[in-house]
Amino acid sequence: MTERLIPASEAQHPRPIFAVGAQDWRDALAGLPGIAASFAESSGFRGERGAVLVLPDEQGGIAGVLFGQGKDNGEKDDDPLAFGRLAGALPDGDYAIARAPTDARLAVLGFALACYRFERYRTRNGAKPRLMVPDGVDIAEIRRTVEAVTLTRDLVNTPANDLGPAEIEAEVRAVGARFGAVVTVTTGDELLAANFPMIHAVGRASVRAPRLIDLVWGDPAHPKVTLVGKGVVFDTGGLDIKPSSGMLLMKKDMGGAANALGLALMVMARDLKVRLRLLIPSVENAIDGSAFRPGDILASRKGLSVEIGNTDAEGRLILADALALADEEAPELIIDFATLTGAARVALGPQLPPAYTDNETLAADLARHGAQEADPSWRLPLWQPYMSMLDSPIADINNAPGGGFAGSITAALFLKRFVERAASWLHLDIYAWNPSSRPARPEGGEAQTIRALDALLAERFGRG
């Protein structure tokens, strides 16, 4: 993907791209060969939203490209990443932005993100146009972002037979090695000795040993920022087994881990002034005679006893042990990512992850950067009266209340019980998947909120 972005020094006879609306598309033809204007007139192009028109020159080559921005009466394209449509619509060759959309940086990013293809199992042929990055746009920053998103998407798209807990560990070690991070891993029955009983309980039925992956990077004197990612490599639902239709996308149940690792890569590549910690509890929620059961009472690292209302609410269990560990050193900020609840998708759909925090400044900053980066989330409340839904008559808390009400909120409230000392905590109930393609967002695994958070962390803590 990043090779499709080039500096001006590498561009070979770049063709101009004009981002135009319905009112000014003719203006873009000034200076182009007359045949181009005639072709545009006869083609019916009128600057419609998302329309792409390749203009010929008199030698049969490409004189330029028109990209429609829509009308000024409310039909204008409001997706800053819409420029990504061009990545799959242009012939081979080099191109330059002659008339930019409103935000040239996001236009370039949209183009680059749209170039993504998951080709581990099948190679796809097709044109591979290159875009010259205009002055004022930091090509290194765009490439860093694209690398993190590519890593995240690749991990989510990889099926469970090729991505288990050991493979996630290997990915974390590889990223950590690039930046001199220290990675330690607690595996299998070692989890019990190290007091991570819920991670062990959820993962013990699989032939692939559960583990807690712990990466630490940065100056210990800097503010502590800890990322936690749910790493369930496949979720059968456990003994409360999912129907077959419910398992079809469960390779993506480690999407929280993938997004957390993607953000960790961005933080280290930026060399932010933070002491970064990345915690990934990684398990397979499988079924055999040792599987944990509905009605079991599990111990937790926090010391709370947890009644199992449903074995398919396993993600919050492994996150709880990891969050308890993260909280013990009272970091400045804990951020957790998890493909946690279907209720989140019922409430907000696949494109808009719910965000939960009690910190008003953090919530406002996340919303602001989400808008600026076209990487949105939507704050939902940690509604304290719903905590009673998690009551258990025989344990401190139940992991999955019946009734189906407020499923994403009650999951967030469950996690909140395991965070007490951190100055701020943010929980993101992401989907990590595009059910259908949109500009710059191809169908399949997706990075959600990490670009917004990268900008937020850079603003808050600065470079090292």
Buried (B, 14 or more C-beta within 10 A) or exposed (E): BBEBBBEEEEBEEBBBBBBBBBEBBEEBBEEBBEBBBEBBEEEEBBBBBBBBBBBBBEEEEBBBBBBBBBBEEEEBBEBBBBBBBBBBBBEEBBBBBBBBBEBBBBBBBBBBBBBBBBEEEEEEEEEBBBBBBBEEBEBEBBBBBBBBBBBBBBBBBBEBEEBBBBBBBEBBBEBBEEBEBEBEBBBBEBBBEBBBBBBBBBBBBBEBBBBBBBBBBBEEEBBBBBBBBBBBBBBBBBBBBBEEEBBEBBBBBBBBBBBBBBBBBBBBBBEBBBBBBBBBBBBBBBBEEEBBEBEBEBBBBBEBBBBBBBBBBBBBBBBBBBBBBBBEEEBBBBBBBBBBBBBBBEBBEBBBBBBBBBBEEBBEBBBBBBEBBBBBBBBBEBBEEBBEBBEBEEBBBBBBBEEEEBBBBBBBBBBBBBBEEBEBBBBBBBBBBBBEEBBBBBEBBBBBBBBBBBBBBBEBBEEE
